[in-house]
């Protein structure tokens, strides 16, 4: 199985901690503006998913969404959600922990791309 979004161990640990504080969470890959292109983490009931958002996958039982426009830029890559020290998006729940989520990526191999293309058909 080829996953479009995965998380580092550090991300999964922070996510587990944040769930104990905030309950169920969700991610939305920001498309720019105030917070750049950052993975934003919200309490699940505090962010509305729109018709232009795609469920890319789940990390740590937490849904991860991306806008269709962003997806079109990143569809050839696997998103790797990491965590680093520092302050990120002011609305994302990890901020008070002195951490911020960060998106890294890698291009899918030809074999992985074939698998993903076969799923879409």
C-alpha positions as CSV (number, residue, x, y, z in Angstrom):
1,X,0.0,0.0,0.0
2,X,1.3,3.4,-0.9
3,X,0.4,6.2,1.5
4,X,0.1,9.8,0.4
5,X,0.8,11.2,3.8
6,X,2.9,9.7,6.6
7,X,4.3,11.0,10.0
8,X,7.6,10.7,11.8
9,X,7.7,9.1,15.2
10,X,8.2,12.5,16.8
11,X,5.0,13.8,15.1
12,X,3.1,10.8,16.3
13,X,4.3,11.3,19.9
14,X,3.3,15.0,19.8
15,X,0.0,14.2,18.2
16,X,-0.8,11.7,21.0
17,X,0.0,14.3,23.6
18,X,-2.1,16.9,21.8
19,X,-5.1,14.5,21.7
20,X,-5.0,14.2,25.5
21,X,-5.3,18.0,25.7
22,X,-7.7,18.8,22.8
23,X,-9.5,15.5,22.0
24,X,-9.9,14.4,18.4
25,X,-7.9,16.4,16.0
26,X,-7.5,16.9,12.2
27,X,-4.9,18.3,9.9
28,X,-5.3,20.6,6.9
29,X,-2.4,21.4,4.7
30,X,-2.3,25.1,4.4
31,X,-2.0,26.6,1.0
32,X,-0.2,29.8,1.9
33,X,-1.2,33.2,3.2
34,X,-0.6,33.9,6.8
35,X,1.1,30.7,7.8
36,X,2.8,29.7,4.5
37,X,2.3,26.2,3.5
38,X,2.2,24.4,6.8
39,X,0.3,21.5,8.1
40,X,-2.2,23.0,10.5
41,X,-3.6,20.9,13.3
42,X,-7.1,21.7,14.8
43,X,-9.6,20.2,17.1
44,X,-11.7,18.1,14.8
45,X,-14.9,20.1,15.3
46,X,-13.3,23.6,14.9
47,X,-12.4,23.5,11.2
48,X,-14.9,23.1,8.4
49,X,-13.9,21.0,5.5
50,X,-15.2,22.4,2.2
51,X,-16.0,20.9,-1.2
52,X,-12.6,21.9,-2.4
53,X,-10.8,19.8,0.3
54,X,-9.6,16.2,-0.2
55,X,-8.9,13.6,2.5
56,X,-5.3,12.7,1.7
57,X,-5.0,10.0,4.4
58,X,-4.6,9.6,8.1
59,X,-1.7,9.9,10.5
60,X,-2.1,8.6,14.0
61,X,-5.8,8.1,13.4
62,X,-6.1,11.7,12.6
63,X,-7.5,12.8,9.2
64,X,-5.3,14.8,7.0
65,X,-6.9,17.1,4.4
66,X,-5.5,19.2,1.5
67,X,-7.2,21.6,-0.9
68,X,-7.7,20.4,-4.5
69,X,-5.4,23.1,-5.7
70,X,-2.6,22.2,-3.3
71,X,-3.1,18.5,-4.1
72,X,-2.6,19.2,-7.8
73,X,0.9,20.7,-7.0
74,X,1.8,17.9,-4.6
75,X,0.1,14.8,-6.1
76,X,3.4,13.3,-7.3
77,X,4.9,13.4,-3.8
78,X,4.4,11.7,-0.5
79,X,3.9,14.2,2.3
80,X,6.0,13.5,5.4
81,X,4.7,15.3,8.5
82,X,7.5,16.1,10.9
83,X,7.8,18.3,14.0
84,X,10.5,20.8,14.9
85,X,11.2,23.2,17.7
86,X,9.7,26.7,17.2
87,X,6.5,28.5,16.7
88,X,4.3,27.7,13.7
89,X,0.9,28.8,12.7
90,X,-0.8,30.8,15.3
91,X,-4.1,28.8,15.0
92,X,-2.5,25.3,15.1
93,X,-2.8,23.5,18.4
94,X,0.9,22.6,18.8
95,X,2.1,26.2,19.1
96,X,1.9,26.4,22.9
97,X,4.1,23.3,23.1
98,X,7.0,25.2,21.5
99,X,6.8,23.0,18.5
100,X,5.5,23.3,15.0
101,X,4.5,20.7,12.4
102,X,6.5,20.8,9.1
103,X,5.8,19.2,5.8
104,X,8.6,17.4,4.0
105,X,8.1,15.5,0.8
106,X,9.6,13.0,-1.5
107,X,8.7,12.1,-5.1
108,X,6.9,8.8,-5.5
109,X,8.8,6.2,-7.4
110,X,7.5,5.0,-10.8
111,X,6.2,1.8,-9.2
112,X,4.4,3.8,-6.4
113,X,2.9,6.1,-9.0
114,X,1.6,3.1,-11.0
115,X,-0.1,1.7,-7.8
116,X,-1.6,5.1,-7.0
117,X,-2.8,5.5,-10.6
118,X,-4.4,2.1,-10.6
119,X,-6.4,3.0,-7.4
120,X,-7.9,6.0,-9.2
121,X,-9.2,3.9,-12.1
